Every structure is written in structure tokens, then in C-alpha cells.
Amino acid sequence: MKHDPVYQAVEILCRKGCRALQADIDLQVLPELRALDTQQQRQVLGEIKSIMAIYKNSCGLGQ
């Protein structure tokens, strides 16, 4: 699983931290996804949005 490009992209994006990642999502600027095809990009965004929904309040984004 660690060699899966979707998994790797999610891992890389999560290392940015929730505020930086949310800002990138809001601006729709995710250069880490350029190497992925459209379906993989959608998968990554879906995973990231699910993760962010859990952590939104704990990093001060839901206020």
C-alpha cells in the first residue's frame, strides 16, 4: 500500500499541516498532485477532505 501513488500523495499532503493544507485546498493549488491522473487526484482530494473534516475544529479551522 505504501507504494500506491494515492496513499503517497495523501501522506505528503498531510505533512503540510492542517492550516497549510486547507489553504491549498481552498485555492485549489496542490502541486503534489500533478503527477497523478484525474481519477487519482479525485481519490486524493476525497481522502484529504475526509481527513480535514475530522481535524477541522482541532486546528482552528472550524471557528
N, CA and C atoms as an extended XYZ file, in Angstrom:
189
Properties=species:S:1:pos:R:3:atomname:S:1:resname:S:1:resid:I:1 pbc="F F F"
N         0.817       -1.195        0.000 N   MET     1
C         0.000        0.000        0.000 CA  MET     1
C         0.863        1.263        0.000 C   MET     1
N         2.008        1.226        0.643 N   LYS     2
C         2.849        2.415        0.718 CA  LYS     2
C         3.387        2.841       -0.641 C   LYS     2
N         3.326        1.956       -1.636 N   HIS     3
C         3.803        2.298       -2.970 CA  HIS     3
C         2.678        2.826       -3.854 C   HIS     3
N         1.466        2.817       -3.323 N   ASP     4
C         0.309        3.324       -4.046 CA  ASP     4
C         0.444        4.841       -4.170 C   ASP     4
N         0.374        5.392       -5.386 N   PRO     5
C         0.562        6.840       -5.558 CA  PRO     5
C        -0.473        7.680       -4.818 C   PRO     5
N        -1.686        7.173       -4.671 N   VAL     6
C        -2.717        7.911       -3.940 CA  VAL     6
C        -2.333        7.980       -2.464 C   VAL     6
N        -1.952        6.858       -1.896 N   TYR     7
C        -1.528        6.806       -0.495 CA  TYR     7
C        -0.334        7.734       -0.267 C   TYR     7
N         0.637        7.684       -1.163 N   GLN     8
C         1.825        8.525       -1.024 CA  GLN     8
C         1.463       10.008       -1.077 C   GLN     8
N         0.576       10.375       -1.978 N   ALA     9
C         0.169       11.780       -2.091 CA  ALA     9
C        -0.546       12.243       -0.829 C   ALA     9
N        -1.412       11.403       -0.286 N   VAL    10
C        -2.120       11.749        0.956 CA  VAL    10
C        -1.105       11.966        2.075 C   VAL    10
N        -0.138       11.078        2.183 N   GLU    11
C         0.902       11.197        3.214 CA  GLU    11
C         1.682       12.504        3.072 C   GLU    11
N         2.082       12.819        1.870 N   ILE    12
C         2.851       14.050        1.616 CA  ILE    12
C         2.015       15.276        1.975 C   ILE    12
N         0.778       15.299        1.553 N   LEU    13
C        -0.082       16.444        1.822 CA  LEU    13
C        -0.353       16.613        3.317 C   LEU    13
N        -0.538       15.512        4.023 N   CYS    14
C        -0.812       15.601        5.462 CA  CYS    14
C         0.373       16.162        6.241 C   CYS    14
N         1.555       15.982        5.732 N   ARG    15
C         2.745       16.515        6.403 CA  ARG    15
C         2.795       18.042        6.373 C   ARG    15
N         2.014       18.658        5.508 N   LYS    16
C         1.997       20.117        5.415 CA  LYS    16
C         1.384       20.766        6.658 C   LYS    16
N         0.534       20.037        7.340 N   GLY    17
C        -0.201       20.598        8.460 CA  GLY    17
C        -1.575       21.045        7.999 C   GLY    17
N        -2.508       21.086        8.939 N   CYS    18
C        -3.901       21.309        8.545 CA  CYS    18
C        -4.165       22.706        7.997 C   CYS    18
N        -3.544       23.719        8.567 N   ARG    19
C        -3.799       25.083        8.067 CA  ARG    19
C        -3.246       25.284        6.660 C   ARG    19
N        -2.027       24.837        6.425 N   ALA    20
C        -1.418       24.985        5.097 CA  ALA    20
C        -2.175       24.159        4.068 C   ALA    20
N        -2.559       22.961        4.451 N   LEU    21
C        -3.282       22.099        3.530 CA  LEU    21
C        -4.655       22.669        3.204 C   LEU    21
N        -5.359       23.176        4.212 N   GLN    22
C        -6.670       23.763        3.956 CA  GLN    22
C        -6.552       24.971        3.040 C   GLN    22
N        -5.524       25.769        3.231 N   ALA    23
C        -5.311       26.929        2.354 CA  ALA    23
C        -5.094       26.479        0.914 C   ALA    23
N        -4.302       25.424        0.718 N   ASP    24
C        -4.071       24.899       -0.628 CA  ASP    24
C        -5.362       24.365       -1.240 C   ASP    24
N        -6.160       23.667       -0.441 N   ILE    25
C        -7.426       23.133       -0.937 CA  ILE    25
C        -8.353       24.281       -1.328 C   ILE    25
N        -8.430       25.297       -0.480 N   ASP    26
C        -9.292       26.446       -0.766 CA  ASP    26
C        -8.878       27.143       -2.061 C   ASP    26
N        -7.585       27.234       -2.297 N   LEU    27
C        -7.068       27.880       -3.509 CA  LEU    27
C        -7.001       26.921       -4.690 C   LEU    27
N        -7.264       25.654       -4.421 N   GLN    28
C        -7.173       24.598       -5.431 CA  GLN    28
C        -5.778       24.545       -6.039 C   GLN    28
N        -4.770       24.711       -5.182 N   VAL    29
C        -3.377       24.653       -5.602 CA  VAL    29
C        -2.728       23.485       -4.876 C   VAL    29
N        -2.608       22.379       -5.560 N   LEU    30
C        -1.993       21.195       -4.969 CA  LEU    30
C        -0.960       20.633       -5.954 C   LEU    30
N         0.194       21.258       -6.025 N   PRO    31
C         1.201       20.815       -6.989 CA  PRO    31
C         1.642       19.373       -6.770 C   PRO    31
N         1.453       18.846       -5.568 N   GLU    32
C         1.827       17.465       -5.274 CA  GLU    32
C         1.014       16.458       -6.090 C   GLU    32
N        -0.081       16.909       -6.675 N   LEU    33
C        -0.957       16.003       -7.426 CA  LEU    33
C        -0.696       16.007       -8.929 C   LEU    33
N         0.227       16.820       -9.384 N   ARG    34
C         0.461       16.942      -10.843 CA  ARG    34
C         0.808       15.628      -11.522 C   ARG    34
N         1.528       14.761      -10.841 N   ALA    35
C         1.975       13.508      -11.455 CA  ALA    35
C         0.864       12.455      -11.500 C   ALA    35
N        -0.252       12.717      -10.857 N   LEU    36
C        -1.344       11.748      -10.802 CA  LEU    36
C        -2.354       11.992      -11.914 C   LEU    36
N        -3.033       10.925      -12.316 N   ASP    37
C        -4.092       11.112      -13.309 CA  ASP    37
C        -5.337       11.678      -12.620 C   ASP    37
N        -6.321       12.039      -13.381 N   THR    38
C        -7.512       12.708      -12.861 CA  THR    38
C        -8.230       11.873      -11.807 C   THR    38
N        -8.376       10.583      -12.041 N   GLN    39
C        -9.057        9.714      -11.079 CA  GLN    39
C        -8.272        9.666       -9.759 C   GLN    39
N        -6.959        9.547       -9.835 N   GLN    40
C        -6.140        9.519       -8.633 CA  GLN    40
C        -6.221       10.845       -7.884 C   GLN    40
N        -6.228       11.955       -8.618 N   GLN    41
C        -6.358       13.264       -7.985 CA  GLN    41
C        -7.670       13.356       -7.213 C   GLN    41
N        -8.745       12.871       -7.811 N   ARG    42
C       -10.052       12.876       -7.135 CA  ARG    42
C       -10.023       12.022       -5.873 C   ARG    42
N        -9.356       10.868       -5.963 N   GLN    43
C        -9.245        9.993       -4.800 CA  GLN    43
C        -8.494       10.702       -3.672 C   GLN    43
N        -7.382       11.329       -4.013 N   VAL    44
C        -6.580       12.035       -3.005 CA  VAL    44
C        -7.407       13.145       -2.375 C   VAL    44
N        -8.061       13.946       -3.185 N   LEU    45
C        -8.869       15.046       -2.656 CA  LEU    45
C        -9.990       14.535       -1.759 C   LEU    45
N       -10.607       13.436       -2.134 N   GLY    46
C       -11.644       12.848       -1.298 CA  GLY    46
C       -11.096       12.403        0.049 C   GLY    46
N        -9.948       11.758        0.027 N   GLU    47
C        -9.308       11.319        1.267 CA  GLU    47
C        -8.925       12.518        2.132 C   GLU    47
N        -8.313       13.512        1.528 N   ILE    48
C        -7.861       14.695        2.261 CA  ILE    48
C        -9.054       15.434        2.873 C   ILE    48
N       -10.118       15.586        2.114 N   LYS    49
C       -11.298       16.275        2.638 CA  LYS    49
C       -11.923       15.502        3.795 C   LYS    49
N       -11.900       14.181        3.717 N   SER    50
C       -12.407       13.366        4.834 CA  SER    50
C       -11.543       13.554        6.071 C   SER    50
N       -10.248       13.550        5.877 N   ILE    51
C        -9.316       13.750        6.988 CA  ILE    51
C        -9.493       15.142        7.577 C   ILE    51
N        -9.587       16.141        6.733 N   MET    52
C        -9.719       17.523        7.197 CA  MET    52
C       -11.030       17.722        7.954 C   MET    52
N       -12.080       17.024        7.566 N   ALA    53
C       -13.363       17.149        8.270 CA  ALA    53
C       -13.231       16.704        9.722 C   ALA    53
N       -12.387       15.740        9.963 N   ILE    54
C       -12.173       15.237       11.327 CA  ILE    54
C       -11.376       16.238       12.149 C   ILE    54
N       -10.359       16.837       11.557 N   TYR    55
C        -9.428       17.686       12.295 CA  TYR    55
C        -9.732       19.180       12.237 C   TYR    55
N       -10.733       19.568       11.489 N   LYS    56
C       -11.015       20.985       11.270 CA  LYS    56
C       -11.109       21.782       12.572 C   LYS    56
N       -11.861       21.332       13.530 N   ASN    57
C       -12.020       22.074       14.789 CA  ASN    57
C       -10.755       22.064       15.634 C   ASN    57
N        -9.990       20.989       15.582 N   SER    58
C        -8.811       20.903       16.434 CA  SER    58
C        -7.655       21.777       15.958 C   SER    58
N        -7.678       22.201       14.712 N   CYS    59
C        -6.606       23.086       14.263 CA  CYS    59
C        -7.122       24.510       14.013 C   CYS    59
N        -8.298       24.797       14.522 N   GLY    60
C        -8.824       26.156       14.474 CA  GLY    60
C        -9.441       26.567       13.162 C   GLY    60
N        -9.783       25.617       12.312 N   LEU    61
C       -10.366       25.969       11.015 CA  LEU    61
C       -11.879       26.043       11.037 C   LEU    61
N       -12.505       25.432       12.029 N   GLY    62
C       -13.957       25.388       12.059 CA  GLY    62
C       -14.587       26.516       12.847 C   GLY    62
N       -13.803       27.517       13.173 N   GLN    63
C       -14.318       28.600       14.019 CA  GLN    63
C       -14.522       29.863       13.236 C   GLN    63
